[in-house]
Structure formats: C-alpha cells, structure tokens
Amino acid sequence: MDIGGTASRWVLVDRDGEVIDRGITDGASGLIYDARSLARFRGAIEAVRDALPGAVSFAEFGITGAGFSRHPQIEEQVSDILGLPRERFSYSSDMGLAWHSAFHGRRGHLVSAGTGSVGMTYDERGERIVVGGRGILVDDAGSGVWIALRALRLLFRRIDEDGGPKEVEILASCVFAAMGGNTHDAMRDYVYGGDRGRIGRLAVAVAEAAREGDEAAQELLREAGRELAHLGRTMLNRCGEAPVAFVGGVLGLDPSIRAEITSVLAGHEVEFPRIDAALHAAMIAKDKDLAPHDTH
C-alpha cells in the first residue's frame, strides 16, 4: 500500500507475484497527531481491508509522513485493522518506497512532488540524504499545497488592495469555484477545516486557470517547476552526478512544470519515470513473506 496525502493506492499479489486485485482510496498520513488524522489513517487502511477478498499473509506500506524511524501508533493501527502481528508487516516513508521503485538499486536522486515535496538520495557512503520535505508550514516548495497556498495568497492580496481579483479573474474563478466560495469564511473552512490533501487539490484549479490563459497561474506553475528543480540541484551538488528522477501528481498538472525542470537542470540527466509504488510494495511484501525472518 502506498499511502499519500491526496490518495492511497494498494495492490494485492499472490506468492507467485501475480496481481490479484488493486484499488485506490482516500489519502492519509503517518502524522497522527489528533483524532482527525487518526480517523483518516484508519479509514484508509479499513477501506483496503474491506476490499480484500480474504486475509493477507504479509503487508508492506509506504506512508507519507512516516519518516524513517519506528512509529508505535502506526504499528498499533495496522495490527488492529488488518489483524496482522508486528512480524507480518513492515513500513517505510513513501519516499523510500518511491526511490526504490524508481531506481531498483541503481544510483540516483529522486524528487517527489505531490501533496508535499521532498528529495531523497544516497551519498557515496550509502548514507541517506533527505532535502526539503519539512511540511507545508515550513517548506514543501513546488508541491500541490505550495501551489494552492501561493495562489490563495495572491488572490486575497489582490482583493484586499483592489477590492477584487484585478488581472487574475480567471485564477479567481477557478480557485474559488473549487473552494466553494470567495469569502473569509469559505477560505477558513476549506484550508483550516480540512487537511493537507484537500488543500493540495486546489492546485488542479490553478492548472485549469493556467490552461485558460491566466498569466499569474502560468507563472505559479513555472515557479513550482523551478522549486522542484532546486531540490534536484541540491542533491547533485551534495552527492554528485547521477540521474535525477521526478515523480508525483504535480508533474501532470501542466507541461510547463516539466519544461521548467528540464530547463533549469540542462546538462544533467533528468528522468520522469512512471512508477507503480503500490505494486512495488506488494512485491516487497511477497518477498518478505517467503523469508519471514526478514521484517526490516
């Protein structure tokens, strides 16, 4: 299972590695800090449990927000919902899962741009290096949430200064329609009454405005591309030359994002692989099931 902030994907395979079933459900996070985040995490796991044709033998999870250390609360919820003892499942950051899905053991730098953004690589000593990815309140530049919040800031400043969204009317129309209104209350309800996944979905409205010719929206998307390229360049500078792979839903918002990344990183090997992290997790689970002593 690949658990992201906007959506969670799962794949079920048999012991021969053949896909039995797969699906998608609501996003969640390993950042379980309150009743709402706990309910979202449980809901994502429960949706998969209810869709499965029977009990699973081993489960592997890539979980956004899980970081790279143990999380007793994650372990407690998985055991409770799926009925698996601790030795029958394992988990990591969704970024770790994505890196292995993209490179399959070869050297490379990975930038993931979805609800949030983060870069991950390994230096010449094999030490993991993580850049960015410190959450929407601190960084996550170039991510879906970053695009959405930058758009909202621009719109409300124009409204404050001019009494309306002067020269950004298309952006305003798209974003406010997705948000359900253009008032302070509508904004507060949407941004502060939801979660990072819902905020990130406003980036789709920004992309819609860009396609309709809104120049401010177009520049926001180009800026997102530059920010993502910056994560790649940071890893190149720190860890040396290697392919830089970019994955995540933000890359599909508009071609200008990929174009900006490619332009900024001209002269370096840039990839945009189509990875199936959930399938990769299922294959990891299958291998660990056949070697049950290895649960790390």
C-alpha positions as CSV (number, residue, x, y, z in Angstrom):
1,M,0.0,0.0,0.0
2,D,1.3,3.5,-1.0
3,I,-0.4,6.0,1.3
4,G,-0.2,9.6,0.1
5,G,-1.7,12.8,1.3
6,T,-4.3,13.0,-1.5
7,A,-4.8,9.4,-2.3
8,S,-3.8,5.9,-1.2
9,R,-3.2,3.0,-3.7
10,W,-3.0,-0.7,-2.9
11,V,-2.1,-3.8,-4.8
12,L,-2.6,-7.5,-3.8
13,V,-0.4,-10.2,-5.3
14,D,-0.1,-13.9,-4.7
15,R,3.0,-15.8,-3.8
16,D,4.0,-16.0,-7.5
17,G,3.8,-12.2,-7.8
18,E,0.7,-12.2,-9.9
19,V,-1.6,-9.3,-9.3
20,I,-4.9,-10.4,-7.8
21,D,-6.5,-7.0,-7.2
22,R,-5.8,-3.4,-6.8
23,G,-7.5,-0.2,-5.9
24,I,-7.4,3.4,-4.7
25,T,-8.9,5.1,-1.7
26,D,-8.7,8.3,0.3
27,G,-5.3,9.8,1.3
28,A,-3.9,9.8,4.8
29,S,-0.7,10.4,6.6
30,G,1.6,8.9,9.2
31,L,1.5,12.2,11.0
32,I,-1.1,11.0,13.6
33,Y,-1.4,13.9,16.0
34,D,-5.1,14.2,16.7
35,A,-8.5,12.4,16.3
36,R,-9.0,13.7,12.7
37,S,-5.6,12.4,11.4
38,L,-6.1,9.1,13.3
39,A,-9.5,8.7,11.7
40,R,-8.1,9.4,8.2
41,F,-5.3,6.8,8.7
42,R,-7.7,4.2,10.0
43,G,-10.2,4.9,7.2
44,A,-7.6,4.3,4.5
45,I,-6.5,1.0,6.0
46,E,-10.1,-0.1,6.7
47,A,-11.1,0.7,3.1
48,V,-8.4,-1.7,1.8
49,R,-9.3,-4.4,4.4
50,D,-12.9,-4.2,3.3
51,A,-12.0,-4.5,-0.4
52,L,-9.7,-7.6,0.1
53,P,-11.1,-11.0,-0.9
54,G,-9.5,-12.5,2.2
55,A,-6.8,-12.2,4.8
56,V,-3.3,-11.2,3.7
57,S,-0.2,-13.0,4.8
58,F,2.2,-10.0,4.8
59,A,1.8,-6.3,4.1
60,E,4.2,-3.6,3.1
61,F,3.4,0.1,3.4
62,G,4.9,3.3,2.1
63,I,3.4,6.1,4.2
64,T,3.8,9.8,3.7
65,G,4.8,11.5,7.0
66,A,6.2,8.2,8.4
67,G,9.7,9.4,8.3
68,F,12.5,6.9,8.8
69,S,12.0,5.7,12.3
70,R,9.6,3.5,14.2
71,H,6.1,4.7,14.8
72,P,4.3,2.7,17.5
73,Q,0.9,4.2,16.7
74,I,1.1,3.3,13.1
75,E,2.0,-0.3,14.1
76,E,-0.8,-0.4,16.5
77,Q,-3.4,0.7,14.0
78,V,-2.2,-1.7,11.2
79,S,-2.2,-4.6,13.6
80,D,-5.7,-3.8,14.9
81,I,-7.3,-3.2,11.5
82,L,-5.6,-6.0,9.4
83,G,-5.2,-8.5,12.3
84,L,-1.5,-8.9,11.5
85,P,1.1,-9.4,14.1
86,R,4.0,-7.0,14.0
87,E,6.3,-9.5,12.3
88,R,3.9,-9.8,9.4
89,F,4.0,-6.3,8.1
90,S,6.6,-3.6,7.6
91,Y,6.6,0.0,6.5
92,S,8.7,3.0,5.5
93,S,8.4,6.5,4.3
94,D,6.5,6.7,1.0
95,M,9.6,8.5,-0.3
96,G,11.8,5.5,0.5
97,L,9.3,3.2,-1.4
98,A,9.3,5.6,-4.3
99,W,13.1,5.8,-4.5
100,H,13.4,2.0,-4.8
101,S,10.5,1.9,-7.3
102,A,12.3,4.4,-9.5
103,F,15.9,3.2,-9.4
104,H,15.7,-0.6,-8.5
105,G,19.1,-0.4,-6.8
106,R,21.0,1.8,-9.3
107,R,22.3,5.2,-8.1
108,G,20.0,8.2,-8.5
109,H,18.4,11.2,-6.9
110,L,14.6,11.3,-6.5
111,V,12.3,14.3,-6.2
112,S,8.7,13.6,-5.3
113,A,6.1,16.3,-5.9
114,G,2.6,15.5,-4.8
115,T,0.6,17.0,-1.9
116,G,4.1,17.8,-0.4
117,S,7.5,17.8,-2.0
118,V,10.8,16.2,-0.9
119,G,14.1,15.0,-2.4
120,M,15.9,11.8,-1.4
121,T,19.2,10.2,-2.4
122,Y,22.2,8.3,-1.1
123,D,25.7,9.7,-0.9
124,E,28.9,7.8,-1.9
125,R,29.0,6.1,1.6
126,G,25.4,4.9,1.2
127,E,24.0,7.3,3.7
128,R,20.5,8.5,3.1
129,I,20.2,12.2,2.3
130,V,16.8,14.0,2.5
131,V,16.3,17.5,1.3
132,G,13.1,19.6,1.7
133,G,10.0,17.8,2.8
134,R,9.6,19.6,6.1
135,G,5.8,20.1,5.8
136,I,3.5,22.7,4.4
137,L,4.1,25.2,7.3
138,V,7.9,25.2,6.7
139,D,8.7,24.3,3.1
140,D,7.4,21.7,0.6
141,A,8.1,24.2,-2.2
142,G,6.8,23.2,-5.6
143,S,4.2,20.8,-4.1
144,G,0.4,20.8,-4.7
145,V,-0.2,22.5,-1.3
146,W,2.5,25.1,-2.1
147,I,0.9,26.0,-5.4
148,A,-2.5,26.2,-3.8
149,L,-1.4,28.4,-0.9
150,R,0.6,30.7,-3.2
151,A,-2.5,31.1,-5.3
152,L,-4.7,31.9,-2.4
153,R,-2.2,34.4,-1.0
154,L,-2.0,36.2,-4.4
155,L,-5.8,36.3,-4.8
156,F,-6.6,37.6,-1.4
157,R,-3.9,40.3,-1.6
158,R,-5.3,41.5,-4.9
159,I,-8.8,41.5,-3.3
160,D,-7.5,43.5,-0.3
161,E,-5.7,46.0,-2.4
162,D,-8.1,46.5,-5.3
163,G,-11.5,45.3,-4.0
164,G,-11.5,42.4,-6.4
165,P,-9.1,40.0,-8.2
166,K,-7.9,42.5,-10.7
167,E,-6.0,40.9,-13.6
168,V,-6.3,37.4,-12.0
169,E,-10.0,36.9,-12.7
170,I,-9.6,33.6,-14.3
171,L,-7.5,32.2,-11.5
172,A,-10.1,33.6,-9.0
173,S,-12.9,31.9,-10.9
174,C,-11.3,28.5,-11.0
175,V,-9.9,28.5,-7.4
176,F,-13.0,29.9,-5.7
177,A,-15.2,27.5,-7.6
178,A,-13.1,24.6,-6.3
179,M,-13.1,26.1,-2.8
180,G,-16.8,26.7,-2.6
181,G,-16.7,30.5,-2.2
182,N,-14.5,33.6,-2.1
183,T,-15.2,34.8,1.4
184,H,-13.0,34.7,4.5
185,D,-15.3,32.0,5.9
186,A,-15.1,29.9,2.8
187,M,-11.3,30.1,2.8
188,R,-11.1,29.3,6.5
189,D,-13.4,26.4,6.3
190,Y,-11.6,24.9,3.3
191,V,-8.0,25.5,4.4
192,Y,-8.2,25.2,8.2
193,G,-11.2,22.9,8.4
194,G,-9.7,20.2,6.2
195,D,-6.3,18.6,5.7
196,R,-3.2,19.0,3.5
197,G,-4.6,16.6,0.9
198,R,-7.7,18.8,0.4
199,I,-5.6,21.9,0.2
200,G,-3.3,20.3,-2.4
201,R,-6.3,19.5,-4.7
202,L,-6.7,23.3,-5.3
203,A,-3.5,23.0,-7.4
204,V,-5.7,21.4,-10.1
205,A,-7.8,24.6,-10.2
206,V,-4.6,26.6,-10.6
207,A,-3.6,24.4,-13.5
208,E,-7.1,24.9,-15.0
209,A,-6.7,28.7,-14.8
210,A,-3.2,28.4,-16.5
211,R,-4.7,26.4,-19.4
212,E,-7.4,29.2,-19.8
213,G,-4.7,31.8,-20.2
214,D,-4.3,33.3,-16.7
215,E,-0.7,34.6,-16.7
216,A,-0.3,34.6,-12.9
217,A,-1.4,30.9,-12.7
218,Q,1.1,30.1,-15.5
219,E,3.9,31.8,-13.6
220,L,3.0,29.9,-10.4
221,L,3.4,26.6,-12.2
222,R,6.7,27.6,-13.7
223,E,7.9,28.7,-10.3
224,A,6.8,25.3,-8.9
225,G,9.0,23.7,-11.6
226,R,11.9,25.8,-10.6
227,E,11.5,24.9,-6.9
228,L,11.4,21.2,-7.7
229,A,14.5,21.6,-9.9
230,H,16.2,23.3,-6.9
231,L,15.7,20.1,-4.9
232,G,17.4,18.1,-7.7
233,R,20.2,20.6,-8.0
234,T,20.8,20.5,-4.2
235,M,21.3,16.7,-4.3
236,L,23.5,16.9,-7.3
237,N,25.7,19.5,-5.5
238,R,25.9,17.5,-2.3
239,C,26.1,13.9,-3.7
240,G,27.5,14.1,-7.2
241,E,26.3,13.4,-10.7
242,A,23.6,10.8,-11.1
243,P,20.2,10.7,-12.8
244,V,17.6,12.9,-11.2
245,A,14.1,11.4,-11.3
246,F,10.9,13.4,-10.7
247,V,7.7,11.7,-9.7
248,G,4.3,12.7,-8.3
249,G,1.0,14.2,-9.3
250,V,2.2,17.8,-9.6
251,L,4.2,16.9,-12.7
252,G,0.9,16.1,-14.5
253,L,-0.7,19.4,-13.8
254,D,0.8,21.2,-16.7
255,P,3.6,20.6,-19.2
256,S,5.3,23.9,-18.1
257,I,6.4,22.3,-14.9
258,R,8.4,19.6,-16.6
259,A,9.7,22.1,-19.1
260,E,11.0,24.3,-16.3
261,I,12.6,21.4,-14.5
262,T,14.4,20.3,-17.7
263,S,15.5,23.9,-18.5
264,V,16.9,24.5,-15.0
265,L,18.7,21.2,-15.0
266,A,20.0,21.4,-18.6
267,G,23.2,19.4,-18.9
268,H,22.1,16.8,-16.2
269,E,20.3,13.5,-16.8
270,V,16.7,14.1,-15.9
271,E,14.0,11.4,-15.8
272,F,10.2,11.4,-15.4
273,P,9.6,7.7,-14.7
274,R,6.1,6.2,-14.3
275,I,6.4,4.2,-11.1
276,D,3.9,1.9,-9.5
277,A,4.9,2.2,-5.8
278,A,1.9,0.2,-4.6
279,L,2.9,-2.8,-6.8
280,H,6.5,-2.5,-5.7
281,A,5.3,-2.6,-2.1
282,A,3.3,-5.7,-2.9
283,M,6.4,-7.4,-4.3
284,I,8.4,-6.5,-1.3
285,A,5.7,-8.0,0.9
286,K,5.7,-11.2,-1.2
287,D,9.5,-11.5,-0.9
288,K,9.3,-10.9,2.9
289,D,6.5,-13.4,3.2
290,L,8.7,-16.0,1.6
291,A,11.6,-15.0,4.0
292,P,9.6,-14.2,7.2
293,H,12.7,-13.8,9.3
294,D,13.4,-10.5,7.4
295,T,10.9,-7.9,8.6
296,H,13.2,-4.8,8.2
